[in-house]
Amino acid sequence: MEASYLRGSFVTISFNHTIVAARDKQRSATFLTTLFGLPDPVPAGHFLSVTLANGVTLDYAQPPGDADIARQHYAFLVSEDDFDAIYGRIRAKGRDHWADPRQSRPGEFNTNDGGRGVYFLDPDGHYLEILTRPYGSGG
């Protein structure tokens, strides 16, 4: 391992975007923006892009034909107020949700690391998670 990595010079690297496969990119992108209270998705080439507060974008794309969509997990660090708002929308819409990724605690949220977290599915079966404290942050 290079000494520069050990000294922490890697902190200049940041995550910019990822592609989210969706059967209907408009439906899936709008699901996220509506639930999270974000600005509407915008076209970006053949993608539909959702920009998060830290500048990272989720670029929704429809695979060609009937190609399978591999389910992914996307976790979002949110404030306590945002958690209340998003969790309120999840419950108001009657969406299934769980305190854990194994779905063994339905209808609950967790209090890991002194914060709160919950898992739910988007229209294409991607696992979405909101949490108020990063894993391992204690509390």
Disulfide bonds with the S-S distance in Angstrom:
none
